[in-house]
Amino acid sequence: MSQKKLYFVSFEMKDTQFKASLAMETFVTTGVDQEVLLQSSANVYEKSIRSMCLIVDEIRAIRENRQLTPARKIWELGDEIFRLTKELAALSLQVDGLYSHLVRDLGVKRKWLEKVVIFRRYLPDKVLIPESLNWGQCEKGTRKAAERLLSGSRYKANERGRNH
């Protein structure tokens, strides 16, 4: 089974909306209408960034109120990033420097964003995360925390202990 080639796309904010740019080889190789491809990819990116910004704003509000951030909220942000890459891949595209784009457009730190993506990568479904679990319990050793949740070990045992 062969994977289709993904071409690199970049996005810049121009006049309140995102504009996409592609390397010239993309137009020659793909043979698709360049305007349609540029507009479609910009629409996908802009919609995703808006959705991610809402989640980031919720996370910031939680922190400003000195509350613990639910791990499920972090997973939701990671899932939006996965959705973005999947929708662009359907157009045979991938973001050239995804983390750089997201750091710039979401106003978050790269290292934190990398942990968000790792958390989501190892947890395919939000229901695997107990509602009471906060991000602070997962942020250090993110991959191992996600793997424990996936295997259903430690955190579920902690949940049972709290309920009795």
ZADO-1210 file (C-alpha; in nm, 4 decimals, padded with zeros to 6 digits):
<atoms>
<atom x="00.0000" y="00.0000" z="00.0000" code="MET" pos="1"/>
<atom x="00.1579" y="00.3277" z="-00.1048" code="SER" pos="2"/>
<atom x="00.0935" y="00.6636" z="00.0528" code="GLN" pos="3"/>
<atom x="00.0240" y="00.9585" z="-00.1687" code="LYS" pos="4"/>
<atom x="00.2812" y="01.2334" z="-00.1757" code="LYS" pos="5"/>
<atom x="00.2078" y="01.5322" z="00.0455" code="LEU" pos="6"/>
<atom x="00.3234" y="01.8731" z="-00.0731" code="TYR" pos="7"/>
<atom x="00.4247" y="02.1508" z="00.1623" code="PHE" pos="8"/>
<atom x="00.1994" y="02.4494" z="00.2201" code="VAL" pos="9"/>
<atom x="00.2607" y="02.7623" z="00.4289" code="SER" pos="10"/>
<atom x="00.0123" y="03.0122" z="00.5676" code="PHE" pos="11"/>
<atom x="00.0413" y="03.3819" z="00.6443" code="GLU" pos="12"/>
<atom x="-00.2171" y="03.6206" z="00.7850" code="MET" pos="13"/>
<atom x="-00.3060" y="03.8896" z="00.5289" code="LYS" pos="14"/>
<atom x="-00.5899" y="04.1355" z="00.5791" code="ASP" pos="15"/>
<atom x="-00.7675" y="03.9382" z="00.8559" code="THR" pos="16"/>
<atom x="-00.7537" y="03.6022" z="00.6787" code="GLN" pos="17"/>
<atom x="-00.4956" y="03.3381" z="00.6043" code="PHE" pos="18"/>
<atom x="-00.3371" y="03.3051" z="00.2624" code="LYS" pos="19"/>
<atom x="-00.1708" y="02.9843" z="00.1499" code="ALA" pos="20"/>
<atom x="00.1452" y="02.9504" z="-00.0533" code="SER" pos="21"/>
<atom x="00.2892" y="02.6452" z="-00.2246" code="LEU" pos="22"/>
<atom x="00.6112" y="02.5642" z="-00.4047" code="ALA" pos="23"/>
<atom x="00.5889" y="02.5848" z="-00.7818" code="MET" pos="24"/>
<atom x="00.6626" y="02.2112" z="-00.8142" code="GLU" pos="25"/>
<atom x="00.3261" y="02.1437" z="-00.6507" code="THR" pos="26"/>
<atom x="00.1391" y="02.3052" z="-00.9368" code="PHE" pos="27"/>
<atom x="00.3440" y="02.1306" z="-01.2023" code="VAL" pos="28"/>
<atom x="00.3282" y="01.7901" z="-01.0332" code="THR" pos="29"/>
<atom x="-00.0328" y="01.7806" z="-00.9151" code="THR" pos="30"/>
<atom x="-00.2032" y="01.9339" z="-01.2154" code="GLY" pos="31"/>
<atom x="-00.4838" y="02.0762" z="-01.0001" code="VAL" pos="32"/>
<atom x="-00.6231" y="02.4282" z="-01.0190" code="ASP" pos="33"/>
<atom x="-00.3835" y="02.6294" z="-00.8054" code="GLN" pos="34"/>
<atom x="-00.6408" y="02.8885" z="-00.6960" code="GLU" pos="35"/>
<atom x="-00.8836" y="02.6227" z="-00.5776" code="VAL" pos="36"/>
<atom x="-00.6094" y="02.4374" z="-00.3895" code="LEU" pos="37"/>
<atom x="-00.4786" y="02.7566" z="-00.2269" code="LEU" pos="38"/>
<atom x="-00.8235" y="02.8723" z="-00.1220" code="GLN" pos="39"/>
<atom x="-00.9301" y="02.5298" z="00.0034" code="SER" pos="40"/>
<atom x="-00.6172" y="02.4853" z="00.2130" code="SER" pos="41"/>
<atom x="-00.6419" y="02.8396" z="00.3538" code="ALA" pos="42"/>
<atom x="-01.0054" y="02.7747" z="00.4511" code="ASN" pos="43"/>
<atom x="-00.9117" y="02.4497" z="00.6260" code="VAL" pos="44"/>
<atom x="-00.6256" y="02.6161" z="00.8121" code="TYR" pos="45"/>
<atom x="-00.8267" y="02.9213" z="00.9154" code="GLU" pos="46"/>
<atom x="-01.1178" y="02.7112" z="01.0428" code="LYS" pos="47"/>
<atom x="-00.8791" y="02.4912" z="01.2411" code="SER" pos="48"/>
<atom x="-00.6918" y="02.7853" z="01.3910" code="ILE" pos="49"/>
<atom x="-01.0188" y="02.9468" z="01.4998" code="ARG" pos="50"/>
<atom x="-01.1244" y="02.6252" z="01.6699" code="SER" pos="51"/>
<atom x="-00.7832" y="02.5804" z="01.8346" code="MET" pos="52"/>
<atom x="-00.7814" y="02.9424" z="01.9535" code="CYS" pos="53"/>
<atom x="-01.1125" y="02.8865" z="02.1317" code="LEU" pos="54"/>
<atom x="-00.9658" y="02.5883" z="02.3153" code="ILE" pos="55"/>
<atom x="-00.6439" y="02.7763" z="02.4005" code="VAL" pos="56"/>
<atom x="-00.8537" y="03.0661" z="02.5323" code="ASP" pos="57"/>
<atom x="-01.0500" y="02.8227" z="02.7517" code="GLU" pos="58"/>
<atom x="-00.7248" y="02.6772" z="02.8859" code="ILE" pos="59"/>
<atom x="-00.5907" y="03.0256" z="02.9604" code="ARG" pos="60"/>
<atom x="-00.9139" y="03.1209" z="03.1396" code="ALA" pos="61"/>
<atom x="-00.8929" y="02.8067" z="03.3517" code="ILE" pos="62"/>
<atom x="-00.5340" y="02.8893" z="03.4470" code="ARG" pos="63"/>
<atom x="-00.6168" y="03.2546" z="03.5202" code="GLU" pos="64"/>
<atom x="-00.8862" y="03.1355" z="03.7616" code="ASN" pos="65"/>
<atom x="-00.6178" y="02.9234" z="03.9287" code="ARG" pos="66"/>
<atom x="-00.7984" y="02.6016" z="03.8495" code="GLN" pos="67"/>
<atom x="-00.6500" y="02.2754" z="03.7280" code="LEU" pos="68"/>
<atom x="-00.6656" y="02.2239" z="03.3541" code="THR" pos="69"/>
<atom x="-00.8563" y="01.9085" z="03.2615" code="PRO" pos="70"/>
<atom x="-00.6427" y="01.6640" z="03.0655" code="ALA" pos="71"/>
<atom x="-00.9421" y="01.6166" z="02.8341" code="ARG" pos="72"/>
<atom x="-00.9215" y="01.9839" z="02.7308" code="LYS" pos="73"/>
<atom x="-00.5571" y="01.9347" z="02.6299" code="ILE" pos="74"/>
<atom x="-00.6543" y="01.6229" z="02.4365" code="TRP" pos="75"/>
<atom x="-00.9191" y="01.8262" z="02.2490" code="GLU" pos="76"/>
<atom x="-00.6530" y="02.0724" z="02.1347" code="LEU" pos="77"/>
<atom x="-00.4329" y="01.7857" z="02.0178" code="GLY" pos="78"/>
<atom x="-00.7273" y="01.6348" z="01.8351" code="ASP" pos="79"/>
<atom x="-00.7845" y="01.9621" z="01.6485" code="GLU" pos="80"/>
<atom x="-00.4212" y="01.9528" z="01.5365" code="ILE" pos="81"/>
<atom x="-00.4691" y="01.5954" z="01.4143" code="PHE" pos="82"/>
<atom x="-00.7878" y="01.7000" z="01.2349" code="ARG" pos="83"/>
<atom x="-00.6000" y="01.9827" z="01.0602" code="LEU" pos="84"/>
<atom x="-00.3261" y="01.7523" z="00.9347" code="THR" pos="85"/>
<atom x="-00.5835" y="01.4965" z="00.8173" code="LYS" pos="86"/>
<atom x="-00.7915" y="01.7547" z="00.6276" code="GLU" pos="87"/>
<atom x="-00.4827" y="01.8991" z="00.4603" code="LEU" pos="88"/>
<atom x="-00.3595" y="01.5482" z="00.3737" code="ALA" pos="89"/>
<atom x="-00.6908" y="01.4930" z="00.1941" code="ALA" pos="90"/>
<atom x="-00.5794" y="01.7833" z="-00.0284" code="LEU" pos="91"/>
<atom x="-00.2340" y="01.6191" z="-00.0654" code="SER" pos="92"/>
<atom x="-00.0820" y="01.8887" z="00.1562" code="LEU" pos="93"/>
<atom x="00.1067" y="01.9204" z="00.4833" code="GLN" pos="94"/>
<atom x="00.2049" y="02.2346" z="00.6712" code="VAL" pos="95"/>
<atom x="00.5667" y="02.3312" z="00.6157" code="ASP" pos="96"/>
<atom x="00.6823" y="02.3753" z="00.9753" code="GLY" pos="97"/>
<atom x="00.3608" y="02.2843" z="01.1559" code="LEU" pos="98"/>
<atom x="00.4866" y="02.3699" z="01.5046" code="TYR" pos="99"/>
<atom x="00.6238" y="02.7056" z="01.3906" code="SER" pos="100"/>
<atom x="00.2889" y="02.7929" z="01.2351" code="HIS" pos="101"/>
<atom x="00.0918" y="02.6881" z="01.5421" code="LEU" pos="102"/>
<atom x="00.3241" y="02.8630" z="01.7883" code="VAL" pos="103"/>
<atom x="00.2866" y="03.1827" z="01.5866" code="ARG" pos="104"/>
<atom x="-00.0891" y="03.1595" z="01.5319" code="ASP" pos="105"/>
<atom x="-00.1926" y="03.0261" z="01.8723" code="LEU" pos="106"/>
<atom x="00.0566" y="03.2204" z="02.0833" code="GLY" pos="107"/>
<atom x="00.1749" y="02.9157" z="02.2773" code="VAL" pos="108"/>
<atom x="00.5157" y="02.7682" z="02.3519" code="LYS" pos="109"/>
<atom x="00.6524" y="02.5004" z="02.1233" code="ARG" pos="110"/>
<atom x="00.7545" y="02.2581" z="02.3991" code="LYS" pos="111"/>
<atom x="00.4043" y="02.2682" z="02.5494" code="TRP" pos="112"/>
<atom x="00.2498" y="02.2165" z="02.2058" code="LEU" pos="113"/>
<atom x="00.4750" y="01.9172" z="02.1435" code="GLU" pos="114"/>
<atom x="00.3455" y="01.7596" z="02.4666" code="LYS" pos="115"/>
<atom x="-00.0131" y="01.8259" z="02.3580" code="VAL" pos="116"/>
<atom x="00.0517" y="01.6410" z="02.0312" code="VAL" pos="117"/>
<atom x="00.2269" y="01.3521" z="02.2083" code="ILE" pos="118"/>
<atom x="-00.0657" y="01.3191" z="02.4497" code="PHE" pos="119"/>
<atom x="-00.3133" y="01.3014" z="02.1619" code="ARG" pos="120"/>
<atom x="-00.0940" y="01.0713" z="01.9513" code="ARG" pos="121"/>
<atom x="-00.0928" y="00.8010" z="02.2171" code="TYR" pos="122"/>
<atom x="-00.4607" y="00.8397" z="02.3116" code="LEU" pos="123"/>
<atom x="-00.6934" y="00.7809" z="02.0174" code="PRO" pos="124"/>
<atom x="-01.0108" y="00.8532" z="02.2172" code="ASP" pos="125"/>
<atom x="-01.0967" y="01.1151" z="02.4778" code="LYS" pos="126"/>
<atom x="-01.3090" y="00.8682" z="02.6764" code="VAL" pos="127"/>
<atom x="-00.9862" y="00.6969" z="02.7852" code="LEU" pos="128"/>
<atom x="-00.9125" y="01.0024" z="03.0012" code="ILE" pos="129"/>
<atom x="-01.0896" y="01.0210" z="03.3390" code="PRO" pos="130"/>
<atom x="-01.2874" y="01.3449" z="03.3680" code="GLU" pos="131"/>
<atom x="-01.1178" y="01.4234" z="03.6986" code="SER" pos="132"/>
<atom x="-00.7633" y="01.3893" z="03.5594" code="LEU" pos="133"/>
<atom x="-00.5810" y="01.7210" z="03.5297" code="ASN" pos="134"/>
<atom x="-00.3087" y="01.8077" z="03.2835" code="TRP" pos="135"/>
<atom x="-00.0521" y="01.8580" z="03.5595" code="GLY" pos="136"/>
<atom x="-00.0625" y="01.4834" z="03.6244" code="GLN" pos="137"/>
<atom x="00.0255" y="01.4134" z="03.2604" code="CYS" pos="138"/>
<atom x="00.2482" y="01.6999" z="03.1510" code="GLU" pos="139"/>
<atom x="00.5734" y="01.5516" z="03.2795" code="LYS" pos="140"/>
<atom x="00.6330" y="01.2181" z="03.1138" code="GLY" pos="141"/>
<atom x="00.3510" y="01.2833" z="02.8697" code="THR" pos="142"/>
<atom x="00.3989" y="00.9747" z="02.6547" code="ARG" pos="143"/>
<atom x="00.4160" y="00.7407" z="02.9545" code="LYS" pos="144"/>
<atom x="00.1105" y="00.9026" z="03.1118" code="ALA" pos="145"/>
<atom x="-00.0802" y="00.8549" z="02.7859" code="ALA" pos="146"/>
<atom x="00.0352" y="00.4948" z="02.7555" code="GLU" pos="147"/>
<atom x="-00.0829" y="00.4248" z="03.1120" code="ARG" pos="148"/>
<atom x="-00.4219" y="00.5709" z="03.0273" code="LEU" pos="149"/>
<atom x="-00.4372" y="00.3640" z="02.7119" code="LEU" pos="150"/>
<atom x="-00.3581" y="00.0465" z="02.9039" code="SER" pos="151"/>
<atom x="-00.6148" y="00.1448" z="03.1681" code="GLY" pos="152"/>
<atom x="-00.3794" y="00.1056" z="03.4624" code="SER" pos="153"/>
<atom x="-00.2818" y="00.3614" z="03.7257" code="ARG" pos="154"/>
<atom x="-00.5318" y="00.6411" z="03.6696" code="TYR" pos="155"/>
<atom x="-00.8375" y="00.4162" z="03.6772" code="LYS" pos="156"/>
<atom x="-00.7110" y="00.2664" z="04.0022" code="ALA" pos="157"/>
<atom x="-00.6812" y="00.6196" z="04.1423" code="ASN" pos="158"/>
<atom x="-01.0351" y="00.6949" z="04.0276" code="GLU" pos="159"/>
<atom x="-01.1719" y="00.3922" z="04.2145" code="ARG" pos="160"/>
<atom x="-00.9854" y="00.4968" z="04.5290" code="GLY" pos="161"/>
<atom x="-01.1403" y="00.8442" z="04.5219" code="ARG" pos="162"/>
<atom x="-01.4930" y="00.7144" z="04.4753" code="ASN" pos="163"/>
<atom x="-01.4853" y="00.4933" z="04.7864" code="HIS" pos="164"/>
</atoms>
